[in-house]
Amino acid sequence: MCALGDLLLDVIVRLGQPLAPGADATAVTRLGAGGQAANVAAWVVELGGESRFIGKRATDGAGRFAVDELERRGVEVVGPAVEGRNGVVVSLVEPGGERTMASDRGVAPALVPEELEAAWLDGCDWLHLAGYSLLAEPVGAAATEAAALARRAGGQVSVDLSSWSAMRDFGPARFLERLRRLEPAVVFANEQERLALGAELPAPTRVVKRGAAGCRIETPGEVLELPSQAREVVDSTGAGDALAAGFLLGGPLRAAAERGLGAAGRCVGRMGAMP
């Protein structure tokens, strides 16, 4: 599994009570590596697969920390390391487990097609693209080129739409056209993202993430609706990434979905997006 996107410093703040203007709130915090593509890569390894992260990151302290953390989890990290500011994402987790994210992507969106190496896609069964990487330039062009390289190497492409608000700002029609050019075999989306796209998800396999309600998987010959496997929701950050990792490891449709839901259930039961 290759995953192209962001490798960020992930700061999670789990609030003890709702925020109020001018007031203090107790919290539990956690620092780790994050970013949608990096999360998927980490969960693939946790579930028994092999993965490679592809992306641009900075050589500052945040970037070195994130790379060390991802490599410690068994993920191969490739891509240019440059001077500058590595990305940081702050997740505010409400007492019920719902989260709001504030993202500073740093140098990650500056990845250009010329910086890709075809060898990074050799041997990959899947190239997983975070939607965030399709919503900015020049990384969007790099993601499109990576998809072409992956297909030439015999792999398939999957995409997670990632953010309804980012799609709205980018332009749903423009995003849909880019998505169609990628010809993904699988598209992951939650209900809001699917609605924001304003059209049917352009893939033969569509995985609709429904949070506490589980997921719905639509294929030309079968539709599955499966319940969540979460017992307790501590932090919902990264649950969709865990689901994607488990599903893309393959097997019969129901087994792949159950594996993904199991990983998502594990993810939400603890703080942090990585296993």
N, C-alpha and C positions, 0 to 999 in steps of 0.2 A: 504494500500500500504506500503510495506517495501522496502527500498532502501539501498543497501549495497555499501559502497565506501568511499570516502574522505569527510571530513568536514574541510574546509580550511579557512584561512583568505584571503579574496578576495580584491586585490588592483587594482582598475581600473583607468587607466590614459587615458583620452580622449584628444588626441593631437589637438591643434589648427592649426598646419601645419605639414607637413612631417618632420621627423627627418633628420638631416644632420650631418655628422661627424664634431665634434669640434664646433658645433653651439648650441644655446639655442632654445627651442621651448616652447611656451605657452601651458598650459594644464589645464583641470579640472579633479580633482581626487575624488574618492569615495572609502570608506572603508566599508566592510561588510563581512558577511559569504558567503562562496562559496563551490565549489566542485560539480561535476556533480550529484552525488547521493543526496547530500543535496539540490541542486537546485530543483531536481524533487520532493523531499518530500515537499518542501515549496510550490511549485506550486499546488500540489495535494490538500493541505489544502486551498489555495487561491480559488481553483475551487470547493470547497464544499466537498472534501473527507477527510479521516483521513489517517495519515501517520506516519511511524516510521523510523528513520534513524538508521542504524547499522554500526558501524565503530570504529576504534581505534583513539583516539586523545590525545593530550598532555595536561598537567595541567599548562602549561605556560600561559602568558597573552594572546597570540594569540588564544590558544585553548579555554580558558575561554570565551573570547569575542565571538568566533564563536558559541560555545554551547549556550550562552545566547541569541544570535541573532536568532538562529534557534528555540529555545524553545519559544521565544517571538512570533514567527510566528505560533505557535500551533503545532509544530512537536515534537513528543516524541523522545528523543535521548537515545540510549542504546549502550553499548559496553565499553570496558576497557579504563579508563583514566589513563595515565601513565606519569611518568617523562620523559622529553625529549623536542624535538622541534616539535611544531605543524606545519603542512604544510601551505605554503603561495603560492598563485598564483598571478602573476602580469599580467594584461591584458593591452596591448597597443592598443588603439582603434584609427584607422586612421580617418581623417576628414570625409571620406565617410561611416564610420561605420564598416569597416572590422577590425578584431582584430587578434593580435598575442599574444600568451600566453607563459609566462615563469613560470614553475611550480616547486616548491620544496614541495614534498609530506610529508616531515617530518616522523612521526611515523606511518602514515596510512598503508603503505604496510606491516608492521610488524604484522598485525592481523593474528593469527593462528587458525586452526579449533577448537582446544581445548578451545578457549576462547568464542566460540559461545554457546548460550543457546537456546534450542529448543523452549522455551516459547516466544522468540522474534519473531518467525515466526507464532505463533498461531493467527488465525483469519485473516491472510493476504490473500487477493485475489491474489495479485501479489508480487513477489520479483523482483525488478528491479536492474540489475547489470550494473554498469558502466564498460565499456571495460577496463579502466585503471586498475581495480581490477583483471582483468584476465591476465594482462601483466606483473605481478611481483609476486614474492614469498616472504613470505608464504601466502599473502592475496589471491592469485589465488586459492590455495587449500582451504582456508576458504570460498571463494565464491562458489566453487564447492560443499562443504559440506552444505552450506546454501541453495543451490538450491535443494539438496536432502531433507533437512528438510522441505522446503517450499512445495514440492510436496507431502510429506507424510502428511502434514497438510491440503492438499486439494487446495493449491495455484498453480499458474502458474508462469513461469519465463519469463522475458523479458530482453534483452541485448541491450545496445547502444555501437556500436563499438568504438566510442570515438575519435580515433586518427589514421590516416593512417600512420604517421611517426613512432608512437610507435609500430604499427603492423609490419611495415617493419623491425624495429630493433629486435623485438621479434621473427620474423619468421612467415610469413603468414600461411604456412602449419601447423606449431605447434599450432598457434592460432586457426585455423579452426578446428583442432582435438579437442581442448578443448571446443570450441563452440558447436560442435556436441554432445559432452558428456553431456552438460548442457540441451539439448533438449528444447531450448526456444520456446515458442509459438509465440513470436513477436521479431523481430530484427529491430533496427533502425540503419540507416547508411546514410552518405552523399555519393555523387557520388565518391569522391576520396577514401573514406574508402571501398566502394564496389569494386572499381577497385583494390585497394591494396590487398584485401582478395584473389583475383585470383580465386574465385569460387562463385557459387550461394549462397546467404544467406540461411543458413540452418534453416529455420523456415516456418511454414505455412503462417504466415502473415509477410510481409516485408514492412517496411515504409522507403522510400528513401527521405531524406531531401534535398530539392533543393534550399534552400535559398530564394532569391527574386522570384524564379519561383514556390514556394509553395512546394508541396510534391506529391509523387506517392506512392500509396498503392496497394500492390499486394497480393491477396489471391487466393486460388485454384478456387474460383468461380466468382471472381470479381476483376477488376483493376480500380482504381480511380486515376485521375490526377486533383488536386485541386490547385487553385492559392493562392498565399500569401495574407494575410489580413493586411499586414503592410502598414501603411500610410506614415510613416517617419522612417528612420533608423538612430538612434542615437548611438546605441551600440548593436552589434549582439551577445554579450556574453550571453550564456544561452538560446538562442532561441530554440535550439533543445531539451533542458531539459523541457522547457515549453510545447513544442509540445508533448513530450512523456507523460508528466503528464496528459494533456488533453485527449490524445488518450486512455490511459490505464484506465481512469475512466469509459470507456465502453459505451454501447449503440449500436444502428445500426452503421454500418461502416462509412457512410457518416457523421452522426451526431458526432461520436467520432473524426473523422478527422477534421471537422469544429471547434469543441471545441479546439482541439490542435492547429490548425492554428490561431485561435483567441487569444489564450494565447501567442503564439509565436509573433504575431503582437503587442500585448501589451508589451511584453518583449523588443523588439528591439526599441520601441519608447521612451525608457528611459535608463539611465545608471544603470548598475547592472544586475546580472543574476537572482535575486530573485524578487518576486512581491512586 
